[in-house]
């Protein structure tokens, strides 16, 4: 019989696709410099560190940012 532990919180269950800079640039229509400048100013979502210098953004975060700018 399988044991059932406490169910994970919604935050733990949330699985999102990670997208790299090229796709982020394409989706938001901004250049690399603008994205990094706006991140430093707190105007753009921060990426997830993948290891070394590799980073990616949560697709959900980018979609929310786009929706907030349109609304």
Predicted model as a PDB file, atoms N, CA, C, CB and O in Angstrom, pLDDT in the B-factor column:
MODEL        1                                                                  
ATOM      1  N   UNK A   1       0.829  -1.183   0.000  1.00 55.00           N  
ATOM      2  CA  UNK A   1       0.000   0.000   0.000  1.00 55.00           C  
ATOM      3  C   UNK A   1       0.870   1.243   0.000  1.00 55.00           C  
ATOM      4  CB  UNK A   1      -0.941   0.000   1.200  1.00 55.00           C  
ATOM      5  O   UNK A   1       1.834   1.329   0.761  1.00 55.00           O  
ATOM      6  N   UNK A   2       0.546   2.182  -0.828  1.00 55.00           N  
ATOM      7  CA  UNK A   2       1.335   3.409  -0.922  1.00 55.00           C  
ATOM      8  C   UNK A   2       0.924   4.372   0.182  1.00 55.00           C  
ATOM      9  CB  UNK A   2       1.164   4.070  -2.308  1.00 55.00           C  
ATOM     10  O   UNK A   2      -0.257   4.556   0.476  1.00 55.00           O  
ATOM     11  N   UNK A   3       1.935   4.973   0.776  1.00 57.00           N  
ATOM     12  CA  UNK A   3       1.659   5.971   1.813  1.00 57.00           C  
ATOM     13  C   UNK A   3       1.387   7.309   1.159  1.00 57.00           C  
ATOM     14  CB  UNK A   3       2.837   6.083   2.812  1.00 57.00           C  
ATOM     15  O   UNK A   3       2.046   7.692   0.193  1.00 57.00           O  
ATOM     16  N   UNK A   4       0.424   8.000   1.691  1.00 61.00           N  
ATOM     17  CA  UNK A   4       0.163   9.344   1.177  1.00 61.00           C  
ATOM     18  C   UNK A   4       0.562  10.344   2.243  1.00 61.00           C  
ATOM     19  CB  UNK A   4      -1.334   9.525   0.773  1.00 61.00           C  
ATOM     20  O   UNK A   4       0.043  10.331   3.359  1.00 61.00           O  
ATOM     21  N   UNK A   5       1.483  11.202   1.882  1.00 55.00           N  
ATOM     22  CA  UNK A   5       1.937  12.233   2.806  1.00 55.00           C  
ATOM     23  C   UNK A   5       1.114  13.481   2.597  1.00 55.00           C  
ATOM     24  CB  UNK A   5       3.437  12.533   2.620  1.00 55.00           C  
ATOM     25  O   UNK A   5       0.117  13.467   1.875  1.00 55.00           O  
ATOM     26  N   UNK A   6       1.529  14.549   3.223  1.00 61.00           N  
ATOM     27  CA  UNK A   6       0.805  15.811   3.031  1.00 61.00           C  
ATOM     28  C   UNK A   6       0.903  16.234   1.557  1.00 61.00           C  
ATOM     29  CB  UNK A   6       1.376  16.933   3.970  1.00 61.00           C  
ATOM     30  O   UNK A   6       1.946  16.083   0.920  1.00 61.00           O  
ATOM     31  N   UNK A   7      -0.187  16.757   1.044  1.00 58.00           N  
ATOM     32  CA  UNK A   7      -0.172  17.167  -0.365  1.00 58.00           C  
ATOM     33  C   UNK A   7       0.660  18.434  -0.499  1.00 58.00           C  
ATOM     34  CB  UNK A   7      -1.622  17.396  -0.906  1.00 58.00           C  
ATOM     35  O   UNK A   7       0.621  19.299   0.376  1.00 58.00           O  
ATOM     36  N   UNK A   8       1.417  18.546  -1.597  1.00 58.00           N  
ATOM     37  CA  UNK A   8       2.256  19.735  -1.764  1.00 58.00           C  
ATOM     38  C   UNK A   8       1.409  20.988  -1.966  1.00 58.00           C  
ATOM     39  CB  UNK A   8       3.208  19.552  -2.949  1.00 58.00           C  
ATOM     40  O   UNK A   8       0.300  20.930  -2.497  1.00 58.00           O  
ATOM     41  N   UNK A   9       1.949  22.107  -1.536  1.00 58.00           N  
ATOM     42  CA  UNK A   9       1.235  23.368  -1.694  1.00 58.00           C  
ATOM     43  C   UNK A   9       1.155  23.722  -3.179  1.00 58.00           C  
ATOM     44  CB  UNK A   9       1.931  24.503  -0.892  1.00 58.00           C  
ATOM     45  O   UNK A   9       1.930  23.198  -3.979  1.00 58.00           O  
ATOM     46  N   UNK A  10       0.232  24.601  -3.552  1.00 55.00           N  
ATOM     47  CA  UNK A  10       0.131  24.993  -4.969  1.00 55.00           C  
ATOM     48  C   UNK A  10       1.449  25.541  -5.523  1.00 55.00           C  
ATOM     49  CB  UNK A  10      -0.965  26.041  -5.140  1.00 55.00           C  
ATOM     50  O   UNK A  10       1.757  25.330  -6.696  1.00 55.00           O  
ATOM     51  N   UNK A  11       2.228  26.239  -4.698  1.00 57.00           N  
ATOM     52  CA  UNK A  11       3.504  26.783  -5.146  1.00 57.00           C  
ATOM     53  C   UNK A  11       4.486  25.666  -5.490  1.00 57.00           C  
ATOM     54  CB  UNK A  11       4.099  27.696  -4.073  1.00 57.00           C  
ATOM     55  O   UNK A  11       5.249  25.783  -6.449  1.00 57.00           O  
ATOM     56  N   UNK A  12       4.467  24.587  -4.712  1.00 59.00           N  
ATOM     57  CA  UNK A  12       5.359  23.463  -4.973  1.00 59.00           C  
ATOM     58  C   UNK A  12       4.914  22.681  -6.204  1.00 59.00           C  
ATOM     59  CB  UNK A  12       5.419  22.540  -3.758  1.00 59.00           C  
ATOM     60  O   UNK A  12       5.751  22.110  -6.903  1.00 59.00           O  
ATOM     61  N   UNK A  13       3.625  22.645  -6.478  1.00 58.00           N  
ATOM     62  CA  UNK A  13       3.093  21.888  -7.604  1.00 58.00           C  
ATOM     63  C   UNK A  13       3.248  22.615  -8.928  1.00 58.00           C  
ATOM     64  CB  UNK A  13       1.646  21.576  -7.371  1.00 58.00           C  
ATOM     65  O   UNK A  13       3.214  21.991  -9.988  1.00 58.00           O  
ATOM     66  N   UNK A  14       3.416  23.920  -8.877  1.00 70.00           N  
ATOM     67  CA  UNK A  14       3.476  24.722 -10.097  1.00 70.00           C  
ATOM     68  C   UNK A  14       4.696  24.323 -10.924  1.00 70.00           C  
ATOM     69  CB  UNK A  14       3.521  26.233  -9.759  1.00 70.00           C  
ATOM     70  O   UNK A  14       5.836  24.453 -10.478  1.00 70.00           O  
ATOM     71  N   UNK A  15       4.440  23.846 -12.106  1.00 71.00           N  
ATOM     72  CA  UNK A  15       5.518  23.487 -13.025  1.00 71.00           C  
ATOM     73  C   UNK A  15       5.392  24.416 -14.217  1.00 71.00           C  
ATOM     74  CB  UNK A  15       5.451  21.965 -13.459  1.00 71.00           C  
ATOM     75  O   UNK A  15       4.325  24.532 -14.820  1.00 71.00           O  
ATOM     76  N   UNK A  16       6.459  25.057 -14.542  1.00 83.00           N  
ATOM     77  CA  UNK A  16       6.441  25.980 -15.662  1.00 83.00           C  
ATOM     78  C   UNK A  16       7.613  25.669 -16.577  1.00 83.00           C  
ATOM     79  CB  UNK A  16       6.492  27.448 -15.176  1.00 83.00           C  
ATOM     80  O   UNK A  16       8.636  25.134 -16.150  1.00 83.00           O  
ATOM     81  N   UNK A  17       7.445  26.008 -17.808  1.00 94.00           N  
ATOM     82  CA  UNK A  17       8.499  25.823 -18.799  1.00 94.00           C  
ATOM     83  C   UNK A  17       9.505  26.955 -18.628  1.00 94.00           C  
ATOM     84  CB  UNK A  17       7.919  25.791 -20.257  1.00 94.00           C  
ATOM     85  O   UNK A  17       9.121  28.091 -18.348  1.00 94.00           O  
ATOM     86  N   UNK A  18      10.775  26.655 -18.795  1.00 97.00           N  
ATOM     87  CA  UNK A  18      11.806  27.680 -18.732  1.00 97.00           C  
ATOM     88  C   UNK A  18      12.175  28.077 -20.149  1.00 97.00           C  
ATOM     89  CB  UNK A  18      13.054  27.183 -17.949  1.00 97.00           C  
ATOM     90  O   UNK A  18      12.366  27.223 -21.015  1.00 97.00           O  
ATOM     91  N   UNK A  19      12.275  29.382 -20.381  1.00 97.00           N  
ATOM     92  CA  UNK A  19      12.616  29.865 -21.718  1.00 97.00           C  
ATOM     93  C   UNK A  19      13.887  30.692 -21.654  1.00 97.00           C  
ATOM     94  CB  UNK A  19      11.461  30.693 -22.319  1.00 97.00           C  
ATOM     95  O   UNK A  19      14.127  31.413 -20.686  1.00 97.00           O  
ATOM     96  N   UNK A  20      14.696  30.580 -22.695  1.00 97.00           N  
ATOM     97  CA  UNK A  20      15.985  31.258 -22.743  1.00 97.00           C  
ATOM     98  C   UNK A  20      15.838  32.674 -23.293  1.00 97.00           C  
ATOM     99  CB  UNK A  20      16.975  30.460 -23.596  1.00 97.00           C  
ATOM    100  O   UNK A  20      14.769  33.062 -23.764  1.00 97.00           O  
ATOM    101  N   UNK A  21      16.911  33.426 -23.226  1.00 98.00           N  
ATOM    102  CA  UNK A  21      16.898  34.846 -23.576  1.00 98.00           C  
ATOM    103  C   UNK A  21      16.364  35.121 -24.980  1.00 98.00           C  
ATOM    104  CB  UNK A  21      18.284  35.405 -23.456  1.00 98.00           C  
ATOM    105  O   UNK A  21      15.569  36.043 -25.159  1.00 98.00           O  
ATOM    106  N   UNK A  22      16.779  34.350 -25.968  1.00 98.00           N  
ATOM    107  CA  UNK A  22      16.318  34.594 -27.348  1.00 98.00           C  
ATOM    108  C   UNK A  22      14.798  34.563 -27.446  1.00 98.00           C  
ATOM    109  CB  UNK A  22      16.917  33.553 -28.301  1.00 98.00           C  
ATOM    110  O   UNK A  22      14.198  35.415 -28.101  1.00 98.00           O  
ATOM    111  N   UNK A  23      14.172  33.577 -26.792  1.00 98.00           N  
ATOM    112  CA  UNK A  23      12.711  33.484 -26.832  1.00 98.00           C  
ATOM    113  C   UNK A  23      12.063  34.605 -26.035  1.00 98.00           C  
ATOM    114  CB  UNK A  23      12.249  32.131 -26.297  1.00 98.00           C  
ATOM    115  O   UNK A  23      11.027  35.135 -26.438  1.00 98.00           O  
ATOM    116  N   UNK A  24      12.665  34.970 -24.907  1.00 98.00           N  
ATOM    117  CA  UNK A  24      12.149  36.082 -24.102  1.00 98.00           C  
ATOM    118  C   UNK A  24      12.174  37.359 -24.944  1.00 98.00           C  
ATOM    119  CB  UNK A  24      12.988  36.265 -22.788  1.00 98.00           C  
ATOM    120  O   UNK A  24      11.192  38.102 -24.973  1.00 98.00           O  
ATOM    121  N   UNK A  25      13.291  37.616 -25.629  1.00 98.00           N  
ATOM    122  CA  UNK A  25      13.409  38.800 -26.473  1.00 98.00           C  
ATOM    123  C   UNK A  25      12.327  38.804 -27.555  1.00 98.00           C  
ATOM    124  CB  UNK A  25      14.807  38.864 -27.114  1.00 98.00           C  
ATOM    125  O   UNK A  25      11.702  39.832 -27.816  1.00 98.00           O  
ATOM    126  N   UNK A  26      12.119  37.667 -28.166  1.00 98.00           N  
ATOM    127  CA  UNK A  26      11.107  37.549 -29.223  1.00 98.00           C  
ATOM    128  C   UNK A  26       9.705  37.838 -28.677  1.00 98.00           C  
ATOM    129  CB  UNK A  26      11.150  36.141 -29.850  1.00 98.00           C  
ATOM    130  O   UNK A  26       8.924  38.547 -29.312  1.00 98.00           O  
ATOM    131  N   UNK A  27       9.391  37.289 -27.504  1.00 97.00           N  
ATOM    132  CA  UNK A  27       8.050  37.458 -26.931  1.00 97.00           C  
ATOM    133  C   UNK A  27       7.760  38.878 -26.470  1.00 97.00           C  
ATOM    134  CB  UNK A  27       7.872  36.521 -25.774  1.00 97.00           C  
ATOM    135  O   UNK A  27       6.650  39.380 -26.643  1.00 97.00           O  
ATOM    136  N   UNK A  28       8.764  39.524 -25.881  1.00 97.00           N  
ATOM    137  CA  UNK A  28       8.509  40.849 -25.306  1.00 97.00           C  
ATOM    138  C   UNK A  28       8.922  41.993 -26.225  1.00 97.00           C  
ATOM    139  CB  UNK A  28       9.235  40.980 -23.994  1.00 97.00           C  
ATOM    140  O   UNK A  28       8.566  43.146 -25.981  1.00 97.00           O  
ATOM    141  N   UNK A  29       9.667  41.680 -27.275  1.00 97.00           N  
ATOM    142  CA  UNK A  29      10.070  42.709 -28.219  1.00 97.00           C  
ATOM    143  C   UNK A  29      11.102  43.678 -27.674  1.00 97.00           C  
ATOM    144  CB  UNK A  29       8.881  43.467 -28.659  1.00 97.00           C  
ATOM    145  O   UNK A  29      11.136  44.842 -28.074  1.00 97.00           O  
ATOM    146  N   UNK A  30      11.940  43.210 -26.769  1.00 97.00           N  
ATOM    147  CA  UNK A  30      12.989  44.042 -26.187  1.00 97.00           C  
ATOM    148  C   UNK A  30      14.356  43.438 -26.472  1.00 97.00           C  
ATOM    149  CB  UNK A  30      12.779  44.204 -24.671  1.00 97.00           C  
ATOM    150  O   UNK A  30      14.471  42.234 -26.697  1.00 97.00           O  
ATOM    151  N   UNK A  31      15.378  44.260 -26.464  1.00 98.00           N  
ATOM    152  CA  UNK A  31      16.739  43.784 -26.638  1.00 98.00           C  
ATOM    153  C   UNK A  31      17.332  43.318 -25.322  1.00 98.00           C  
ATOM    154  CB  UNK A  31      17.605  44.871 -27.243  1.00 98.00           C  
ATOM    155  O   UNK A  31      16.778  43.563 -24.250  1.00 98.00           O  
ATOM    156  N   UNK A  32      18.461  42.645 -25.421  1.00 97.00           N  
ATOM    157  CA  UNK A  32      19.148  42.094 -24.255  1.00 97.00           C  
ATOM    158  C   UNK A  32      19.489  43.184 -23.234  1.00 97.00           C  
ATOM    159  CB  UNK A  32      20.421  41.369 -24.691  1.00 97.00           C  
ATOM    160  O   UNK A  32      19.246  43.015 -22.040  1.00 97.00           O  
ATOM    161  N   UNK A  33      20.048  44.289 -23.702  1.00 98.00           N  
ATOM    162  CA  UNK A  33      20.458  45.369 -22.795  1.00 98.00           C  
ATOM    163  C   UNK A  33      19.273  45.934 -22.028  1.00 98.00           C  
ATOM    164  CB  UNK A  33      21.149  46.488 -23.576  1.00 98.00           C  
ATOM    165  O   UNK A  33      19.367  46.182 -20.826  1.00 98.00           O  
ATOM    166  N   UNK A  34      18.163  46.137 -22.716  1.00 98.00           N  
ATOM    167  CA  UNK A  34      16.966  46.681 -22.064  1.00 98.00           C  
ATOM    168  C   UNK A  34      16.437  45.704 -21.025  1.00 98.00           C  
ATOM    169  CB  UNK A  34      15.872  46.994 -23.104  1.00 98.00           C  
ATOM    170  O   UNK A  34      16.066  46.110 -19.924  1.00 98.00           O  
ATOM    171  N   UNK A  35      16.398  44.418 -21.367  1.00 98.00           N  
ATOM    172  CA  UNK A  35      15.914  43.400 -20.425  1.00 98.00           C  
ATOM    173  C   UNK A  35      16.761  43.423 -19.158  1.00 98.00           C  
ATOM    174  CB  UNK A  35      15.946  41.989 -21.070  1.00 98.00           C  
ATOM    175  O   UNK A  35      16.215  43.456 -18.055  1.00 98.00           O  
ATOM    176  N   UNK A  36      18.081  43.406 -19.297  1.00 98.00           N  
ATOM    177  CA  UNK A  36      18.953  43.387 -18.119  1.00 98.00           C  
ATOM    178  C   UNK A  36      18.898  44.704 -17.343  1.00 98.00           C  
ATOM    179  CB  UNK A  36      20.390  43.095 -18.538  1.00 98.00           C  
ATOM    180  O   UNK A  36      18.976  44.694 -16.115  1.00 98.00           O  
ATOM    181  N   UNK A  37      18.768  45.830 -18.034  1.00 98.00           N  
ATOM    182  CA  UNK A  37      18.638  47.123 -17.341  1.00 98.00           C  
ATOM    183  C   UNK A  37      17.340  47.162 -16.536  1.00 98.00           C  
ATOM    184  CB  UNK A  37      18.675  48.300 -18.359  1.00 98.00           C  
ATOM    185  O   UNK A  37      17.333  47.573 -15.376  1.00 98.00           O  
ATOM    186  N   UNK A  38      16.235  46.729 -17.164  1.00 98.00           N  
ATOM    187  CA  UNK A  38      14.950  46.722 -16.473  1.00 98.00           C  
ATOM    188  C   UNK A  38      14.944  45.737 -15.308  1.00 98.00           C  
ATOM    189  CB  UNK A  38      13.831  46.381 -17.448  1.00 98.00           C  
ATOM    190  O   UNK A  38      14.288  45.983 -14.296  1.00 98.00           O  
ATOM    191  N   UNK A  39      15.666  44.626 -15.436  1.00 98.00           N  
ATOM    192  CA  UNK A  39      15.783  43.692 -14.302  1.00 98.00           C  
ATOM    193  C   UNK A  39      16.454  44.396 -13.127  1.00 98.00           C  
ATOM    194  CB  UNK A  39      16.591  42.418 -14.706  1.00 98.00           C  
ATOM    195  O   UNK A  39      16.001  44.272 -11.989  1.00 98.00           O  
ATOM    196  N   UNK A  40      17.527  45.131 -13.393  1.00 98.00           N  
ATOM    197  CA  UNK A  40      18.252  45.849 -12.344  1.00 98.00           C  
ATOM    198  C   UNK A  40      17.376  46.915 -11.689  1.00 98.00           C  
ATOM    199  CB  UNK A  40      19.514  46.492 -12.920  1.00 98.00           C  
ATOM    200  O   UNK A  40      17.524  47.213 -10.504  1.00 98.00           O  
ATOM    201  N   UNK A  41      16.456  47.488 -12.481  1.00 98.00           N  
ATOM    202  CA  UNK A  41      15.547  48.514 -11.966  1.00 98.00           C  
ATOM    203  C   UNK A  41      14.286  47.917 -11.343  1.00 98.00           C  
ATOM    204  CB  UNK A  41      15.160  49.467 -13.079  1.00 98.00           C  
ATOM    205  O   UNK A  41      13.448  48.656 -10.826  1.00 98.00           O  
ATOM    206  N   UNK A  42      14.143  46.601 -11.383  1.00 97.00           N  
ATOM    207  CA  UNK A  42      12.970  45.943 -10.812  1.00 97.00           C  
ATOM    208  C   UNK A  42      11.744  46.000 -11.703  1.00 97.00           C  
ATOM    209  CB  UNK A  42      12.644  46.556  -9.496  1.00 97.00           C  
ATOM    210  O   UNK A  42      10.628  45.771 -11.236  1.00 97.00           O  
ATOM    211  N   UNK A  43      11.934  46.304 -12.985  1.00 97.00           N  
ATOM    212  CA  UNK A  43      10.809  46.426 -13.913  1.00 97.00           C  
ATOM    213  C   UNK A  43      10.567  45.171 -14.745  1.00 97.00           C  
ATOM    214  CB  UNK A  43      11.038  47.590 -14.831  1.00 97.00           C  
ATOM    215  O   UNK A  43       9.616  45.117 -15.525  1.00 97.00           O  
ATOM    216  N   UNK A  44      11.421  44.162 -14.583  1.00 98.00           N  
ATOM    217  CA  UNK A  44      11.316  42.954 -15.398  1.00 98.00           C  
ATOM    218  C   UNK A  44      11.628  41.747 -14.515  1.00 98.00           C  
ATOM    219  CB  UNK A  44      12.282  43.013 -16.631  1.00 98.00           C  
ATOM    220  O   UNK A  44      12.461  41.839 -13.614  1.00 98.00           O  
ATOM    221  N   UNK A  45      10.956  40.604 -14.771  1.00 97.00           N  
ATOM    222  CA  UNK A  45      11.196  39.405 -13.951  1.00 97.00           C  
ATOM    223  C   UNK A  45      12.655  38.948 -13.995  1.00 97.00           C  
ATOM    224  CB  UNK A  45      10.295  38.268 -14.416  1.00 97.00           C  
ATOM    225  O   UNK A  45      13.324  39.059 -15.023  1.00 97.00           O  
ATOM    226  N   UNK A  46      13.125  38.441 -12.883  1.00 96.00           N  
ATOM    227  CA  UNK A  46      14.493  37.920 -12.788  1.00 96.00           C  
ATOM    228  C   UNK A  46      14.515  36.483 -13.317  1.00 96.00           C  
ATOM    229  CB  UNK A  46      15.018  37.979 -11.310  1.00 96.00           C  
ATOM    230  O   UNK A  46      13.526  35.760 -13.204  1.00 96.00           O  
ATOM    231  N   UNK A  47      15.638  36.080 -13.888  1.00 96.00           N  
ATOM    232  CA  UNK A  47      15.747  34.712 -14.402  1.00 96.00           C  
ATOM    233  C   UNK A  47      16.107  33.720 -13.302  1.00 96.00           C  
ATOM    234  CB  UNK A  47      16.788  34.649 -15.511  1.00 96.00           C  
ATOM    235  O   UNK A  47      16.438  34.098 -12.178  1.00 96.00           O  
ATOM    236  N   UNK A  48      16.034  32.453 -13.656  1.00 94.00           N  
ATOM    237  CA  UNK A  48      16.435  31.351 -12.786  1.00 94.00           C  
ATOM    238  C   UNK A  48      17.842  30.953 -13.212  1.00 94.00           C  
ATOM    239  CB  UNK A  48      15.428  30.129 -12.872  1.00 94.00           C  
ATOM    240  O   UNK A  48      18.106  30.793 -14.404  1.00 94.00           O  
ATOM    241  N   UNK A  49      18.735  30.793 -12.261  1.00 94.00           N  
ATOM    242  CA  UNK A  49      20.110  30.393 -12.556  1.00 94.00           C  
ATOM    243  C   UNK A  49      20.127  28.902 -12.878  1.00 94.00           C  
ATOM    244  CB  UNK A  49      21.062  30.717 -11.360  1.00 94.00           C  
ATOM    245  O   UNK A  49      19.671  28.096 -12.068  1.00 94.00           O  
ATOM    246  N   UNK A  50      20.644  28.523 -14.044  1.00 94.00           N  
ATOM    247  CA  UNK A  50      20.694  27.117 -14.435  1.00 94.00           C  
ATOM    248  C   UNK A  50      22.039  26.480 -14.115  1.00 94.00           C  
ATOM    249  CB  UNK A  50      20.403  26.978 -15.915  1.00 94.00           C  
ATOM    250  O   UNK A  50      22.154  25.256 -14.058  1.00 94.00           O  
ATOM    251  N   UNK A  51      23.032  27.290 -13.909  1.00 93.00           N  
ATOM    252  CA  UNK A  51      24.367  26.789 -13.630  1.00 93.00           C  
ATOM    253  C   UNK A  51      25.370  27.550 -14.480  1.00 93.00           C  
ATOM    254  CB  UNK A  51      24.460  25.268 -13.894  1.00 93.00           C  
ATOM    255  O   UNK A  51      25.116  27.815 -15.656  1.00 93.00           O  
ATOM    256  N   UNK A  52      26.500  27.900 -13.897  1.00 93.00           N  
ATOM    257  CA  UNK A  52      27.463  28.703 -14.634  1.00 93.00           C  
ATOM    258  C   UNK A  52      26.846  30.041 -14.982  1.00 93.00           C  
ATOM    259  CB  UNK A  52      27.932  27.976 -15.903  1.00 93.00           C  
ATOM    260  O   UNK A  52      26.289  30.723 -14.122  1.00 93.00           O  
ATOM    261  N   UNK A  53      26.948  30.413 -16.247  1.00 92.00           N  
ATOM    262  CA  UNK A  53      26.373  31.673 -16.701  1.00 92.00           C  
ATOM    263  C   UNK A  53      25.015  31.484 -17.361  1.00 92.00           C  
ATOM    264  CB  UNK A  53      27.314  32.352 -17.661  1.00 92.00           C  
ATOM    265  O   UNK A  53      24.417  32.452 -17.833  1.00 92.00           O  
ATOM    266  N   UNK A  54      24.529  30.265 -17.401  1.00 96.00           N  
ATOM    267  CA  UNK A  54      23.256  29.978 -18.067  1.00 96.00           C  
ATOM    268  C   UNK A  54      22.069  30.366 -17.188  1.00 96.00           C  
ATOM    269  CB  UNK A  54      23.171  28.493 -18.434  1.00 96.00           C  
ATOM    270  O   UNK A  54      21.999  30.002 -16.014  1.00 96.00           O  
ATOM    271  N   UNK A  55      21.136  31.114 -17.785  1.00 96.00           N  
ATOM    272  CA  UNK A  55      19.917  31.504 -17.091  1.00 96.00           C  
ATOM    273  C   UNK A  55      18.722  31.280 -18.012  1.00 96.00           C  
ATOM    274  CB  UNK A  55      19.990  32.985 -16.629  1.00 96.00           C  
ATOM    275  O   UNK A  55      18.870  31.175 -19.230  1.00 96.00           O  
ATOM    276  N   UNK A  56      17.557  31.209 -17.419  1.00 97.00           N  
ATOM    277  CA  UNK A  56      16.310  31.095 -18.176  1.00 97.00           C  
ATOM    278  C   UNK A  56      15.212  31.726 -17.334  1.00 97.00           C  
ATOM    279  CB  UNK A  56      15.974  29.593 -18.531  1.00 97.00           C  
ATOM    280  O   UNK A  56      15.344  31.862 -16.117  1.00 97.00           O  
ATOM    281  N   UNK A  57      14.147  32.101 -17.984  1.00 97.00           N  
ATOM    282  CA  UNK A  57      13.021  32.718 -17.307  1.00 97.00           C  
ATOM    283  C   UNK A  57      11.857  31.752 -17.259  1.00 97.00           C  
ATOM    284  CB  UNK A  57      12.613  34.018 -18.001  1.00 97.00           C  
ATOM    285  O   UNK A  57      11.664  30.960 -18.181  1.00 97.00           O  
ATOM    286  N   UNK A  58      11.075  31.813 -16.185  1.00 97.00           N  
ATOM    287  CA  UNK A  58       9.856  31.015 -16.091  1.00 97.00           C  
ATOM    288  C   UNK A  58       8.851  31.590 -17.083  1.00 97.00           C  
ATOM    289  CB  UNK A  58       9.276  31.010 -14.624  1.00 97.00           C  
ATOM    290  O   UNK A  58       8.553  32.784 -17.057  1.00 97.00           O  
ATOM    291  N   UNK A  59       8.338  30.741 -17.947  1.00 97.00           N  
ATOM    292  CA  UNK A  59       7.394  31.179 -18.965  1.00 97.00           C  
ATOM    293  C   UNK A  59       6.197  31.890 -18.338  1.00 97.00           C  
ATOM    294  CB  UNK A  59       6.923  29.988 -19.796  1.00 97.00           C  
ATOM    295  O   UNK A  59       5.710  32.885 -18.875  1.00 97.00           O  
ATOM    296  N   UNK A  60       5.725  31.381 -17.204  1.00 96.00           N  
ATOM    297  CA  UNK A  60       4.592  32.002 -16.503  1.00 96.00           C  
ATOM    298  C   UNK A  60       4.912  33.437 -16.090  1.00 96.00           C  
ATOM    299  CB  UNK A  60       4.213  31.175 -15.265  1.00 96.00           C  
ATOM    300  O   UNK A  60       4.065  34.321 -16.217  1.00 96.00           O  
ATOM    301  N   UNK A  61       6.132  33.675 -15.595  1.00 96.00           N  
ATOM    302  CA  UNK A  61       6.526  35.025 -15.171  1.00 96.00           C  
ATOM    303  C   UNK A  61       6.519  35.994 -16.349  1.00 96.00           C  
ATOM    304  CB  UNK A  61       7.918  35.000 -14.521  1.00 96.00           C  
ATOM    305  O   UNK A  61       6.069  37.133 -16.225  1.00 96.00           O  
ATOM    306  N   UNK A  62       7.020  35.534 -17.486  1.00 97.00           N  
ATOM    307  CA  UNK A  62       7.060  36.387 -18.676  1.00 97.00           C  
ATOM    308  C   UNK A  62       5.645  36.659 -19.167  1.00 97.00           C  
ATOM    309  CB  UNK A  62       7.902  35.732 -19.794  1.00 97.00           C  
ATOM    310  O   UNK A  62       5.326  37.785 -19.548  1.00 97.00           O  
ATOM    311  N   UNK A  63       4.799  35.637 -19.161  1.00 96.00           N  
ATOM    312  CA  UNK A  63       3.420  35.820 -19.614  1.00 96.00           C  
ATOM    313  C   UNK A  63       2.666  36.792 -18.705  1.00 96.00           C  
ATOM    314  CB  UNK A  63       2.692  34.469 -19.660  1.00 96.00           C  
ATOM    315  O   UNK A  63       1.899  37.625 -19.189  1.00 96.00           O  
ATOM    316  N   UNK A  64       2.881  36.689 -17.391  1.00 96.00           N  
ATOM    317  CA  UNK A  64       2.253  37.625 -16.450  1.00 96.00           C  
ATOM    318  C   UNK A  64       2.742  39.049 -16.688  1.00 96.00           C  
ATOM    319  CB  UNK A  64       2.543  37.205 -14.998  1.00 96.00           C  
ATOM    320  O   UNK A  64       1.957  39.995 -16.632  1.00 96.00           O  
ATOM    321  N   UNK A  65       4.034  39.203 -16.953  1.00 97.00           N  
ATOM    322  CA  UNK A  65       4.606  40.527 -17.198  1.00 97.00           C  
ATOM    323  C   UNK A  65       3.984  41.137 -18.465  1.00 97.00           C  
ATOM    324  CB  UNK A  65       6.158  40.438 -17.336  1.00 97.00           C  
ATOM    325  O   UNK A  65       3.624  42.314 -18.481  1.00 97.00           O  
ATOM    326  N   UNK A  66       3.864  40.333 -19.512  1.00 97.00           N  
ATOM    327  CA  UNK A  66       3.259  40.805 -20.763  1.00 97.00           C  
ATOM    328  C   UNK A  66       1.794  41.212 -20.515  1.00 97.00           C  
ATOM    329  CB  UNK A  66       3.343  39.698 -21.867  1.00 97.00           C  
ATOM    330  O   UNK A  66       1.351  42.266 -20.973  1.00 97.00           O  
ATOM    331  N   UNK A  67       1.065  40.379 -19.799  1.00 96.00           N  
ATOM    332  CA  UNK A  67      -0.350  40.669 -19.517  1.00 96.00           C  
ATOM    333  C   UNK A  67      -0.510  41.961 -18.717  1.00 96.00           C  
ATOM    334  CB  UNK A  67      -0.990  39.503 -18.751  1.00 96.00           C  
ATOM    335  O   UNK A  67      -1.419  42.748 -18.977  1.00 96.00           O  
ATOM    336  N   UNK A  68       0.382  42.175 -17.739  1.00 95.00           N  
ATOM    337  CA  UNK A  68       0.307  43.386 -16.923  1.00 95.00           C  
ATOM    338  C   UNK A  68       0.590  44.631 -17.764  1.00 95.00           C  
ATOM    339  CB  UNK A  68       1.297  43.303 -15.750  1.00 95.00           C  
ATOM    340  O   UNK A  68       0.002  45.684 -17.518  1.00 95.00           O  
ATOM    341  N   UNK A  69       1.473  44.529 -18.743  1.00 92.00           N  
ATOM    342  CA  UNK A  69       1.799  45.673 -19.602  1.00 92.00           C  
ATOM    343  C   UNK A  69       0.671  45.987 -20.569  1.00 92.00           C  
ATOM    344  CB  UNK A  69       3.081  45.404 -20.379  1.00 92.00           C  
ATOM    345  O   UNK A  69       0.481  47.141 -20.955  1.00 92.00           O  
ATOM    346  N   UNK A  70      -0.076  44.962 -20.961  1.00 89.00           N  
ATOM    347  CA  UNK A  70      -1.176  45.169 -21.901  1.00 89.00           C  
ATOM    348  C   UNK A  70      -2.417  45.708 -21.211  1.00 89.00           C  
ATOM    349  CB  UNK A  70      -1.508  43.873 -22.613  1.00 89.00           C  
ATOM    350  O   UNK A  70      -3.218  46.416 -21.821  1.00 89.00           O  
ATOM    351  N   UNK A  71      -2.573  45.368 -19.927  1.00 79.00           N  
ATOM    352  CA  UNK A  71      -3.783  45.726 -19.203  1.00 79.00           C  
ATOM    353  C   UNK A  71      -3.758  47.041 -18.596  1.00 79.00           C  
ATOM    354  CB  UNK A  71      -4.056  44.780 -18.186  1.00 79.00           C  
ATOM    355  O   UNK A  71      -4.730  47.446 -17.959  1.00 79.00           O  
TER     356      UNK A  71                                                      
ENDMDL                                                                          
END                                                                             
